[in-house]
Amino acid sequence: MVVRPAIRTPGTAAQNRQAVQAVLSGHVVAAPFVKWAGGKRKLMRTILSYAPITFERYLEPFLGGGALALALGIPGMLLNDVNGDLINAYMVISEFPVALTTELDRLKALHSEEFYYFVRALNPMGMTPVEQAARFIYLNKAGFNGLYRVNRAGQFNVPFGHNPNPSLYDVMVLQAVANVVAASTVSCLPYDQFLRQNARQGDFIYLDPPYIPVSEYSDFKRYTKEQFREDDQVRLAELYTELVQLGAYPILSNSHTPMTLELYGQHKIIEVEMTRSINSVGMGRGAISEVLVLPRSDNGIQS
Ligand SMILES: C[S@@+](CC[C@H](N)C(=O)[O-])C[C@H]1O[C@@H](n2cnc3c(N)ncnc32)[C@H](O)[C@@H]1O
């Protein structure tokens, strides 16, 4: 039984700061229920050590596995991702947890390589939200390395992960995620539309877009069939500057590339080291340098 907070009103600035402090000292409200390429579990403390001291609301336009948002669990967060399968899964975890785990148990009982490819080939369009969410979670946990990758037609195309006994869910994790979702507003929009509709002065916004590729082998752009191309990166950098001018406090992650340094040159850039565990070609594991972009001034929100 999931107990849901009844309200989505934001916490006070002091409560928000406390939530950041709690994560910095090792306490998380909830953890991701999916493995997600570019997930920020390992970096979340580094990122939050740059959080503003006071802020009104927390916004995350590229939610993915939601490592930061779930760890914080602040009431009234505005969370968004353009991936409809992913956002449907968040909603189903919150609304229909029992039906979801029943369906996941059914899939787990049938698990094999052949069954994986059978489920992968099914068209999710005709499914109920619960069936769609179960398929999404099953493919994420039974597929190769937790990747989410689609072809140009938008079909999930990750190969079998060769784990004979994948763990599809943990009840405590799902319950904690459900509580955070119930206290948040979750949407499925392109990031720019989400930010233009919602961002305002005093917001702390964490932006974790698909990264600028560091080499021809790194291809994490295909979270969606539209991909995230160079002109998207340019538009995002422009929007970052607009958010700063608005009086919000955006922190953005990206890879350490000449293009990143050029796009964000007018802001503060901090280099951080990250060990990747998900890599599409199994290369480049080990320390990878990436950057955090911060506003140059505290924007009236003490940092
Ligand atoms: C690097 S991942 C975010 C990882 C996340 N911080 C975590 O801890 O798991 C980038 C996310 O951006 C989403 N995305 C890609 N293009 C987008 C767009 N145009 N608007 C909104 N979200 C987008 C992808 O679906 C993906 O989940």
The ligand as a MOL file (V3000), in Angstrom:
LIG
                    3D

  0  0  0     0  0            999 V3000
M  V30 BEGIN CTAB
M  V30 COUNTS 27 29 0 0 0
M  V30 BEGIN ATOM
M  V30 1 C 21.5640 12.2950 -19.3420 0
M  V30 2 S 19.8870 11.7540 -19.2620 0 CHG=1
M  V30 3 C 19.3940 12.3400 -17.6650 0
M  V30 4 C 19.9090 11.4290 -16.5820 0
M  V30 5 C 19.4070 11.7630 -15.1950 0
M  V30 6 N 20.0030 12.9570 -14.6610 0
M  V30 7 C 19.6600 10.5930 -14.2350 0
M  V30 8 O 20.2100 10.7870 -13.1340 0
M  V30 9 O 19.2850 9.4690 -14.5980 0 CHG=-1
M  V30 10 C 19.1000 12.8350 -20.3950 0
M  V30 11 C 17.5790 12.7300 -20.4640 0
M  V30 12 O 17.0930 13.7550 -21.3360 0
M  V30 13 C 15.9180 13.2820 -21.9830 0
M  V30 14 N 15.7100 14.1010 -23.1840 0
M  V30 15 C 16.3080 13.9870 -24.4060 0
M  V30 16 N 15.8780 14.9570 -25.2310 0
M  V30 17 C 14.9960 15.7150 -24.5190 0
M  V30 18 C 14.2170 16.8720 -24.8140 0
M  V30 19 N 14.2620 17.4590 -26.0220 0
M  V30 20 N 13.4210 17.3870 -23.8520 0
M  V30 21 C 13.3460 16.7940 -22.6230 0
M  V30 22 N 14.0590 15.6850 -22.2840 0
M  V30 23 C 14.8780 15.1600 -23.2120 0
M  V30 24 C 16.2150 11.8280 -22.2610 0
M  V30 25 O 15.0120 11.0960 -22.4070 0
M  V30 26 C 17.0370 11.4210 -21.0230 0
M  V30 27 O 16.2250 10.8010 -20.0540 0
M  V30 END ATOM
M  V30 BEGIN BOND
M  V30 1 1 1 2
M  V30 2 1 2 3
M  V30 3 1 2 10
M  V30 4 1 3 4
M  V30 5 1 4 5
M  V30 6 1 5 6
M  V30 7 1 5 7
M  V30 8 2 7 8
M  V30 9 1 7 9
M  V30 10 1 10 11
M  V30 11 1 11 12
M  V30 12 1 11 26
M  V30 13 1 12 13
M  V30 14 1 13 14
M  V30 15 1 13 24
M  V30 16 1 14 15
M  V30 17 1 14 23
M  V30 18 2 15 16
M  V30 19 1 16 17
M  V30 20 1 17 18
M  V30 21 2 17 23
M  V30 22 1 18 19
M  V30 23 2 18 20
M  V30 24 1 20 21
M  V30 25 2 21 22
M  V30 26 1 22 23
M  V30 27 1 24 25
M  V30 28 1 24 26
M  V30 29 1 26 27
M  V30 END BOND
M  V30 END CTAB
M  END
